[in-house]
């Protein structure tokens, strides 16, 4: 089921030359398989969100990963722009991206457990610089070692339905979790899967992600980060800034050393540090 080591690269990646130009309103790289006009460089797409103003143009594309980790492994291209990532895309584009996350999650959930994840910045492990996320389907018989929803402490921001916070037992400095408020109410039954997220929650989530990433980039301009959306229990989106490396103690024990108190991280992200 699991492909060889090269499976962790979404595509054959000669080192990108990064000759990026501004063309037709987007940053474009001639050698990038994710840029508009280079669609033949990827496997045939499985989904696209069309541009309402041009039937031939797309806003988000989904293609199979050439070297899948599991039997179903897709790449979600965030936008036609080679440089702009979630933090500096238009909020409407981020909402569309999250809707694509939801639609692919719904479509693939009958096949197993759906994990959506993102690697952004060199320290986070992407193989191509054009911003993209990935979605994999893990067979139901495999028990996932995914963290349960942490208690809501060290709140950074709240919206009507969602909360962003730095859990007291954060494993990484400045990590932030976003979850639904209702999941913390006494007696709430876990099972708010991401494929059931409402349109209004998507709008709130898009704003929260951009706000949190904006604060992180203000604190750490060269930030690399990962995020994933929990595939089990009540969904949460976990943003992990890659500010430290795991050393011998962590690798040898499986324990995590966080050098920043979550309370201090939350204060800094709120702008009160």
C-alpha positions in Angstrom: 0.0 0.0 0.0 2.7 2.5 1.0 4.9 3.6 -1.9 8.8 3.9 -1.6 10.4 6.9 0.0 9.9 9.1 -3.1 6.2 8.9 -2.4 6.5 11.9 -0.2 7.2 14.1 -3.3 4.0 14.9 -5.1 5.7 15.0 -8.5 9.0 14.3 -10.2 10.7 17.4 -9.2 13.7 18.6 -11.0 14.8 21.5 -8.9 12.6 24.4 -9.9 14.4 27.2 -11.6 12.1 29.7 -10.1 12.1 32.0 -13.1 8.9 33.6 -11.9 7.1 36.3 -14.0 3.9 38.2 -13.5 1.5 37.2 -16.2 -2.2 37.8 -16.7 -2.7 38.8 -13.0 -0.7 35.8 -11.5 2.8 35.0 -10.7 3.8 32.2 -13.1 6.8 29.8 -13.3 7.3 28.1 -16.7 8.6 24.9 -15.1 5.9 24.5 -12.5 3.3 21.8 -13.1 0.8 23.6 -10.9 0.8 26.9 -12.8 -2.0 27.6 -15.3 -1.1 26.6 -18.8 1.0 23.7 -17.6 -2.0 21.4 -16.8 -0.6 18.6 -19.1 2.4 18.3 -16.7 0.1 16.8 -14.0 -2.1 13.6 -14.1 -5.6 14.3 -15.3 -7.5 16.4 -12.7 -10.2 14.9 -10.5 -11.8 18.2 -9.6 -11.6 21.9 -10.4 -13.3 25.0 -9.1 -14.0 27.1 -12.2 -13.6 30.8 -12.5 -17.1 32.2 -13.0 -15.7 34.9 -15.2 -14.0 32.5 -17.6 -15.1 28.9 -18.3 -11.6 27.8 -19.3 -9.9 29.1 -16.2 -9.7 27.6 -12.7 -9.4 28.9 -9.2 -8.5 25.6 -7.4 -7.4 22.3 -9.0 -7.2 18.8 -7.6 -5.0 16.2 -9.2 -3.8 12.7 -8.2 -0.4 12.5 -6.6 2.1 10.8 -8.9 3.7 8.9 -6.0 0.9 8.2 -3.6 1.4 7.4 0.1 -1.9 5.4 0.1 -4.1 4.1 -2.6 -5.9 7.5 -2.8 -3.7 10.5 -2.5 -4.5 13.9 -4.1 -2.9 17.3 -4.4 -5.0 20.4 -4.0 -3.5 23.4 -5.8 -4.5 26.5 -3.8 -4.7 29.0 -6.6 -3.3 29.7 -10.0 -0.7 32.0 -8.4 2.8 30.5 -8.0 3.7 32.7 -5.0 0.6 33.6 -3.0 -0.3 31.3 -0.2 -3.2 31.3 2.3 -1.9 34.3 4.3 -1.9 36.6 1.3 -4.7 35.2 -1.0 -8.0 37.1 -1.1 -10.3 35.8 1.7 -12.8 34.7 -0.9 -10.1 32.4 -2.5 -9.4 30.9 0.9 -13.1 30.2 1.4 -13.2 28.5 -2.0 -10.1 26.4 -1.0 -11.8 25.3 2.2 -14.9 24.4 0.3 -12.8 22.2 -2.0 -11.3 20.6 1.1 -14.9 19.9 2.3 -16.1 18.6 -1.1 -13.1 16.2 -1.6 -13.4 15.0 2.0 -17.1 14.2 1.5 -16.5 12.5 -1.8 -13.6 10.3 -0.5 -14.9 9.5 3.0 -16.7 6.4 1.8 -13.3 4.9 1.0 -11.7 5.4 4.5 -10.4 8.0 6.9 -9.6 11.3 5.2 -6.6 13.4 6.2 -6.0 16.9 4.8 -2.5 18.3 5.4 -0.3 21.1 4.2 3.5 21.7 4.2 4.6 25.2 3.6 8.2 26.5 3.6 11.5 24.6 3.2 11.6 23.3 6.9 8.1 21.9 6.5 8.9 19.5 3.7 7.2 20.6 0.5 8.8 19.4 -2.8 7.3 22.2 -5.0 7.0 25.8 -4.1 3.6 26.5 -5.7 1.3 26.5 -2.6 -0.7 23.3 -2.3 -2.2 20.9 0.2 -2.6 17.2 0.1 -5.4 14.8 0.9 -5.0 11.1 1.6 -7.4 8.3 2.4 -6.3 5.9 5.1 -8.1 2.5 5.3 -10.6 2.2 8.1 -8.9 -0.8 9.6 -5.8 1.3 10.4 -6.0 2.9 13.8 -4.8 6.5 13.5 -2.6 7.9 16.2 -4.2 11.3 16.1 -4.4 13.7 19.1 -7.7 14.1 20.7 -9.2 17.5 20.9 -7.3 19.4 23.6 -9.1 21.5 26.2 -9.8 25.1 25.3 -7.1 27.1 27.1 -5.0 30.2 26.2 -7.5 31.5 23.7 -6.1 33.6 20.9 -9.3 34.6 18.9 -13.0 33.7 18.9 -15.7 34.0 16.3 -19.4 33.3 16.5 -18.9 29.5 16.1 -15.1 28.9 16.3 -12.2 29.3 18.7 -8.4 29.5 18.1 -6.2 28.6 21.0 -2.8 27.4 22.1 -3.4 24.2 24.1 -1.7 23.9 27.5 0.1 20.8 26.3 1.3 22.2 23.0 4.1 20.1 21.5 5.5 22.9 19.3 6.2 26.5 20.1 3.3 28.8 19.0 1.1 25.9 17.7 -2.5 26.9 17.3 -5.7 24.8 17.2 -9.0 25.9 15.6 -12.1 24.1 16.6 -15.9 24.5 17.0 -17.0 26.0 20.3 -19.8 23.5 20.6 -17.3 20.6 20.8 -16.3 21.9 24.3 -19.8 21.9 25.8 -20.4 19.3 28.5 -22.1 16.2 27.1 -21.3 17.0 23.4 -20.9 13.8 21.4 -17.7 13.8 19.3 -18.3 13.4 15.6 -18.3 16.8 14.0 -16.3 15.7 10.9 -14.9 18.3 8.6 -17.1 17.1 5.7 -20.1 18.4 7.6 -18.8 22.0 8.1 -21.3 24.7 7.2 -20.8 27.5 4.8 -20.8 30.1 7.6 -18.2 28.1 9.6 -16.0 28.0 6.4 -16.2 31.8 6.2 -15.2 32.1 9.9 -12.4 29.5 9.4 -11.0 31.3 6.4 -10.7 34.6 8.4 -9.2 32.9 11.4 -6.5 31.0 9.4 -5.5 34.2 7.6 -5.4 36.2 10.9 -3.3 33.6 12.8 -0.9 33.1 9.9 -0.6 36.8 9.5 0.4 37.2 13.2 2.8 34.3 12.9 4.5 35.8 9.9 4.7 39.1 11.7 6.6 37.4 14.5 8.6 35.1 12.3 9.0 36.5 8.7 10.7 33.4 7.4 8.1 31.1 8.8 7.7 27.5 7.7 4.6 25.6 8.9 2.4 22.6 8.6 -1.3 22.2 9.3 -3.6 19.3 9.2 -7.3 18.7 9.8 -8.1 15.9 12.2 -9.9 13.0 10.4 -11.5 11.6 13.6 -13.6 12.8 16.5 -14.6 16.5 16.4 -12.6 18.1 13.6 -9.9 20.7 14.5 -7.3 22.4 12.3 -3.9 22.3 13.9 -1.3 24.9 12.7 2.3 23.9 13.6 5.0 26.5 13.1 8.4 24.8 12.3 10.5 27.0 14.6 12.5 24.2 16.2 13.9 20.8 15.2 13.4 17.6 17.1 16.7 16.6 18.7 18.1 13.4 20.2 16.0 13.5 23.4 12.7 13.9 21.5 13.6 11.3 19.0 14.8 8.8 21.6 11.9 9.2 24.0 8.9 10.3 21.8 8.5 13.1 24.3 8.2 16.8 23.2 10.1 19.7 24.6 8.3 23.0 24.0 10.5 26.0 24.8 7.6 28.6 24.7 4.8 28.6 27.3 1.5 28.3 25.5 0.1 31.2 27.6 3.0 33.4 26.3 2.4 32.2 22.8 -1.3 33.1 22.9 -0.5 36.6 24.3 2.1 37.2 21.5 -0.4 36.1 18.9 -3.1 38.4 20.3 -0.5 41.2 20.2 -0.2 41.6 23.9 3.4 40.3 24.4 
